Amino acid sequence: MINITGSSDDLIVIRGDIREEWARFDQEDGNYLAFSDGTVCYIVYDNDGIWRITRTCQGTAKYIHAPGDVVKDTNDIVSLEGKIEWVVIGDEISTVSRGNDD
């Protein structure tokens, strides 16, 4: 199992079976975290000073989302339960177009 959250205004944190931290200075746009099971999450530090995490692609891991609270000054926390061997971070994502291409 791994837990994903943010810390302060510039740190993305992963704890559990994988332990990693990324300093994200001057990032007005968020970042994507892609996991080996196929899960992709978008994480951003919002205008309320809270780290928000949204799943953009479902993988095989069980996804548990605990939303942050502005009043309590807590960040979102996402837990992934399953076999996850690696994670990568990036600030852009490309998707496949499913339209009729002639």
C-alpha positions as a Markdown table, in Angstrom:
| # | Residue | x | y | z |
|---|---|---|---|---|
| 1 | Met | 0.0 | 0.0 | 0.0 |
| 2 | Ile | 1.1 | 3.6 | -0.6 |
| 3 | Asn | -0.2 | 6.9 | 0.5 |
| 4 | Ile | 0.0 | 10.1 | -1.6 |
| 5 | Thr | -0.4 | 13.6 | -0.3 |
| 6 | Gly | 1.3 | 17.0 | -0.3 |
| 7 | Ser | 3.3 | 18.9 | 2.4 |
| 8 | Ser | 3.8 | 22.6 | 2.8 |
| 9 | Asp | 3.2 | 24.4 | -0.5 |
| 10 | Asp | 5.9 | 22.7 | -2.5 |
| 11 | Leu | 6.3 | 19.0 | -1.7 |
| 12 | Ile | 4.5 | 15.9 | -3.1 |
| 13 | Val | 5.0 | 13.0 | -0.8 |
| 14 | Ile | 4.5 | 9.2 | -1.2 |
| 15 | Arg | 4.9 | 6.9 | 1.7 |
| 16 | Gly | 4.4 | 3.1 | 2.1 |
| 17 | Asp | 5.8 | 0.4 | -0.1 |
| 18 | Ile | 7.3 | 3.2 | -2.2 |
| 19 | Arg | 8.8 | 6.2 | -0.5 |
| 20 | Glu | 9.5 | 9.4 | -2.5 |
| 21 | Glu | 9.3 | 13.1 | -2.3 |
| 22 | Trp | 9.3 | 15.7 | -5.1 |
| 23 | Ala | 9.9 | 19.4 | -4.6 |
| 24 | Arg | 7.6 | 21.3 | -6.9 |
| 25 | Phe | 8.6 | 25.0 | -6.8 |
| 26 | Asp | 6.6 | 27.6 | -8.8 |
| 27 | Gln | 4.1 | 25.0 | -10.1 |
| 28 | Glu | 0.9 | 26.8 | -10.8 |
| 29 | Asp | -0.3 | 23.8 | -12.8 |
| 30 | Gly | -0.4 | 20.5 | -11.1 |
| 31 | Asn | 1.4 | 17.3 | -11.8 |
| 32 | Tyr | 0.5 | 13.8 | -12.9 |
| 33 | Leu | 1.6 | 10.7 | -11.0 |
| 34 | Ala | 1.5 | 7.5 | -13.1 |
| 35 | Phe | 1.8 | 4.2 | -11.3 |
| 36 | Ser | 2.8 | 0.8 | -12.6 |
| 37 | Asp | -0.7 | -0.7 | -12.1 |
| 38 | Gly | -2.1 | 1.8 | -14.6 |
| 39 | Thr | -3.5 | 4.4 | -12.1 |
| 40 | Val | -2.8 | 8.0 | -13.0 |
| 41 | Cys | -3.5 | 10.8 | -10.5 |
| 42 | Tyr | -3.5 | 14.6 | -10.9 |
| 43 | Ile | -2.2 | 16.5 | -7.9 |
| 44 | Val | -2.3 | 20.3 | -7.5 |
| 45 | Tyr | -1.8 | 22.8 | -4.7 |
| 46 | Asp | -5.0 | 24.9 | -4.9 |
| 47 | Asn | -5.8 | 28.5 | -4.2 |
| 48 | Asp | -7.1 | 27.6 | -0.7 |
| 49 | Gly | -3.7 | 26.2 | 0.2 |
| 50 | Ile | -4.7 | 22.5 | 0.1 |
| 51 | Trp | -3.2 | 19.7 | -2.0 |
| 52 | Arg | -5.9 | 18.2 | -4.1 |
| 53 | Ile | -5.7 | 14.8 | -5.8 |
| 54 | Thr | -7.9 | 13.5 | -8.6 |
| 55 | Arg | -7.7 | 10.1 | -10.2 |
| 56 | Thr | -7.6 | 10.5 | -14.0 |
| 57 | Cys | -7.1 | 6.9 | -15.0 |
| 58 | Gln | -8.2 | 3.8 | -13.1 |
| 59 | Gly | -5.6 | 1.0 | -12.6 |
| 60 | Thr | -5.8 | -2.3 | -10.9 |
| 61 | Ala | -5.0 | -1.0 | -7.4 |
| 62 | Lys | -7.8 | -0.2 | -4.9 |
| 63 | Tyr | -8.2 | 3.6 | -4.8 |
| 64 | Ile | -9.2 | 5.2 | -1.5 |
| 65 | His | -9.6 | 9.0 | -1.4 |
| 66 | Ala | -9.8 | 11.1 | 1.8 |
| 67 | Pro | -10.6 | 14.7 | 0.9 |
| 68 | Gly | -8.7 | 17.5 | 2.6 |
| 69 | Asp | -10.5 | 20.2 | 4.6 |
| 70 | Val | -9.9 | 23.9 | 4.3 |
| 71 | Val | -11.2 | 24.6 | 7.8 |
| 72 | Lys | -9.0 | 21.9 | 9.4 |
| 73 | Asp | -6.1 | 22.8 | 7.0 |
| 74 | Thr | -5.6 | 19.2 | 5.9 |
| 75 | Asn | -4.6 | 17.9 | 2.4 |
| 76 | Asp | -6.2 | 15.2 | 0.3 |
| 77 | Ile | -4.8 | 11.8 | 1.0 |
| 78 | Val | -5.0 | 9.0 | -1.6 |
| 79 | Ser | -4.2 | 5.4 | -0.7 |
| 80 | Leu | -3.5 | 2.8 | -3.4 |
| 81 | Glu | -3.7 | -0.9 | -2.3 |
| 82 | Gly | -2.2 | -3.4 | -4.8 |
| 83 | Lys | 0.9 | -4.4 | -6.5 |
| 84 | Ile | 2.7 | -1.1 | -7.4 |
| 85 | Glu | 6.4 | -1.3 | -8.4 |
| 86 | Trp | 7.1 | 2.2 | -9.6 |
| 87 | Val | 5.7 | 5.7 | -10.0 |
| 88 | Val | 6.7 | 8.6 | -12.3 |
| 89 | Ile | 5.8 | 12.3 | -12.2 |
| 90 | Gly | 5.2 | 14.7 | -15.0 |
| 91 | Asp | 3.4 | 17.9 | -15.8 |
| 92 | Glu | 1.9 | 17.0 | -19.2 |
| 93 | Ile | -0.2 | 14.1 | -20.4 |
| 94 | Ser | -1.2 | 13.0 | -23.9 |
| 95 | Thr | -4.2 | 10.9 | -24.6 |
| 96 | Val | -5.4 | 8.8 | -27.6 |
| 97 | Ser | -8.1 | 10.4 | -29.8 |
| 98 | Arg | -11.0 | 7.9 | -30.3 |
| 99 | Gly | -12.6 | 9.9 | -33.2 |
| 100 | Asn | -13.0 | 9.0 | -36.8 |
| 101 | Asp | -9.6 | 9.8 | -38.4 |
| 102 | Asp | -9.7 | 9.7 | -42.2 |
